[in-house]
Amino acid sequence: MEGNVTNLPGPYLVTITKSVNFDQDNVFPTVSGALVLITDYTSGLADTLKETSPGNYQTTLLNGIPGHKYQLYINANSNVFTSSCIMPAFVALDSLYTQKSSFRGDKSQLIPVYTDPITKGNYYHFKEIKNDTENNSEAIRNDNLINGQVVKQPVEGGLNSGDRVTLIFECIDSAMYQYYYTLGQTKNQNSATPANPLSNIKGGALGYFSAHTSDSKSIVVP
C-alpha cells in the first residue's frame, strides 16, 4: 500500500495491493472496490478517491499545502487502515551540479545544493531519474549534523559523461524517514526472512502514506 500527497498539483495517488510470501515472485495482486478517503484535517476538506484502474485510486479535490495535516482512511474488504501525516515546510533545491568522484575513476558525483532551515528536525529523501529510468533508492538525510547550513553533499557517485539526470528532492516527516531507513536495512539483509520496513499505516498494512514537499532539477553530466 502506497499513498502520497505533495505540494505539487494533484491528482494524488493511493495504490492498494495484496502482499505475497517472501519466496514468491514480486507480483502483487491489486485490491479493487475499496473505499479510500484522504482528509485535509487542517482545512476540513475530505476527498473520496476514484478508482481509475485496478488498485489505483486518485484524488479529485485536494491540493497539498505545507503545514497541513492529512489523514488517510481505507476500507478494503471490511479491513480498515488509517494513517496521518503533516506535510513539512517547503525547502527548495537551490542548484545541482556534478564533480569527478575521487573513488570511482572517471565516474562523476551528483551534488544537490540546498539550505537546511534553522529549525531542527528536518528530513530529506532523494529520488533519481537517470536516462529516463528511476532509481528506487533509499537515499535519505536528517539535519542532525547540518542544521541551518547550506548543504553540498553527493547523493550519487556512478554517473557517466552524457547521462541525463533529474533529481527529485523531497522534504519528508520523521515517520517516512524511518520507513526509508528500515527499507534500506531490509534490502541489505541476507537472512531468509528479512524484517519488514517500519510502516506508518495502522491496521496491519505494509507500505506508507506520505505528505511531503517536492522540488527537482535536471542536468546533463559533462
C-alpha angles and dihedrals in degrees: 000000000000131000133173138186117181141175089254120093115281165237094136123203136227116189120197123193137157119251122241133207117279093247093053128091115274093255108127119198112233123239115226131185097036124147106236125182132174116193126196093219092190095057098025094237114146120197122196106208123230121227104234096175133357108306095356118110125184134198120238104186113026129104114189114236125187112246094027122119117232126198126199123206123183129178108186117171089337091308112123124210126180139181140164134202137177113221108235124231115280117263116189125228095232099192145336130218142156135232134183114271116240090209105043108052112232094359121115132223125227113230120194117195121208139145116242112220118251090241112089126236104061122150130191138197125193126205122187129205109194119185090342094308119111117225107217096210130156094227103159139158139188127201098243092118101020104047111156094356135124101251125214107168127143120249099178130036106175105074126137129208109274096026113141109219133183116189118203112204116201129188105211136178126252094264092056090047088056090047094054092041093053091041089058090049091050092053090051095051119108098196121115092242109033118194120260119251116261106269124205092207118103120217100057101288125142119227134044149272114218133186105188143146121247136201130166145187134188133216141174112226110241 
